[in-house]
Amino acid sequence: MKKYRTLLFDVDDTLLDFAAAEKAALRLLFEEHSMTFTTEMESHYKKINHGLWKSFEEGKMDRDEVVNTRFSLLFKEYGQKVDGVLLEKSYRSYLEEGHQLVSGAFELIKDLQQQYDLYIVTNGVSKTQDKRLRASGLHPIFKGIFVSEDTGFQKPMKEFFDYVFGRIPHFSAEQTLIIGDSLSSDIKGGQLAGLDTCWFNPNKVPNDTKIVPTYEIQKLDELYQIIG
């Protein structure tokens, strides 16, 4: 069994239940505009949002363009012209309140704290991630929090990981494992940076890509079988 010393964790849908926080925030946002948030609306939003963030990961647009246009694009489909920047601010304020934990996340991190150097590596907005991690109780357990907005780069870019590695004392790639739910962001990014990778795939989503993780788990406590 390989001996790891440093563990890099993604946040959304790995440690924090982003799907639950997102749904609650979207519902409140639509209520602001006297609209009932439906499953169809949620599906439209996810399609638009996913496409924009994919472009961000590929370096085709910056973060501000992603977050400031997604709601104007969404509401346009329902015949409403809105200020995407203002809606983003409202959505962000609701999202910051969402700090639901993925099952077993707090117990795992608290336990691993004794034997491993733990760090957060996440794409997103710094203020939002900071507030959610603090509210969940996870923030003080980690030795460092690295958010794409602060680094100037995003996963899966190698530059993001170079930034992280340069700020971890006595860093060793061979003794580092990244754990995350996204093949295109966490796993691909880890591979580009020369790390072993662990894909957290609780819904057993088929891997139709050419990105092959070192390990795959369906529950967070299965990580113990990998790291001992």
ABEGO torsion letter per residue (X at the ends): XBBBABBBBBABGAABBAAAAAAAAAAAAAAAAGBBBBAAAAAAAAAAAAAAAAAAAAGABBAAAAAAAAAAAAAAAAGBBBBAAAAAAAAAAAAAABABBBBGAAAAAAAAAAABBBBBBBBEBAAAAAAAAAAAGAAAABABBBBAAAAGBBOABAAAAAAAAAABBGBBAAABBBBBABAAAAAAAAAAAGBBBBBBBAAGBBBABABBBABBBABAAAAAAAAX
